[in-house]
Amino acid sequence: MDDDTQELIAIQQELSGISERLRKIFPSTHPQFDNVFEDVGAASYYIREAGYRLESVLMTVQGDSCDFTPCVTKF
């Protein structure tokens, strides 16, 4: 595995960690959940989309191709 691939995987893991942290900070029982639901949801959506895009980059870097998005198996 080359350095580029390792870096991309590390970024994916960081994004996944950020998503988990957001869920822990604002569970549905949080007193301000209703006030932040839309923004946190949007942030989570874009984090997930970034993961999909990075998965596509990884497939390209590794020589595989993906004809549709998302082509992710674990994000």
C-alpha positions in Angstrom: 0.0 0.0 0.0 1.5 3.3 -1.0 1.6 6.5 0.9 -1.3 8.1 -1.0 -3.6 5.2 -0.3 -2.6 5.2 3.4 -3.3 8.9 3.6 -6.7 8.5 1.9 -7.7 5.7 4.3 -6.6 7.8 7.3 -8.8 10.7 6.1 -11.7 8.4 5.7 -11.2 7.1 9.2 -11.0 10.7 10.5 -14.3 11.6 8.8 -15.9 8.5 10.3 -14.7 9.6 13.7 -16.1 13.1 13.2 -19.5 11.6 12.4 -19.4 9.4 15.5 -18.5 12.4 17.6 -21.4 14.5 16.3 -23.8 11.7 17.1 -22.4 11.5 20.6 -22.6 15.2 21.2 -26.1 15.6 19.9 -28.1 12.4 20.6 -31.9 12.7 20.1 -32.1 13.2 23.9 -30.0 16.3 23.9 -31.9 19.4 25.1 -31.1 21.4 22.0 -31.4 18.5 19.5 -34.5 20.1 17.8 -32.6 23.3 17.4 -29.5 21.8 15.8 -31.1 18.7 14.1 -31.1 20.3 10.6 -27.5 21.6 10.7 -26.0 18.5 12.3 -27.9 16.4 9.8 -26.5 18.5 6.9 -23.0 18.3 8.3 -23.3 14.5 8.6 -24.6 14.2 5.1 -21.7 16.1 3.7 -19.2 14.2 5.8 -20.8 10.9 4.4 -20.6 12.3 0.8 -16.9 13.2 1.3 -16.3 9.6 2.4 -18.0 8.3 -0.8 -15.9 10.6 -2.9 -12.7 9.5 -1.1 -13.8 5.9 -1.7 -14.0 6.6 -5.4 -10.5 8.2 -5.3 -9.2 5.1 -3.5 -10.7 2.8 -6.2 -9.0 4.9 -8.9 -5.7 5.1 -7.2 -5.8 1.3 -6.6 -6.6 0.7 -10.3 -10.3 -0.3 -9.8 -13.1 1.6 -11.3 -16.5 2.6 -10.0 -19.2 3.4 -12.5 -21.7 4.9 -10.0 -21.7 6.8 -6.7 -21.6 5.8 -4.0 -19.3 2.9 -4.5 -18.5 2.4 -0.9 -18.7 -0.7 1.2 -17.8 0.5 4.7 -18.5 4.2 5.2 
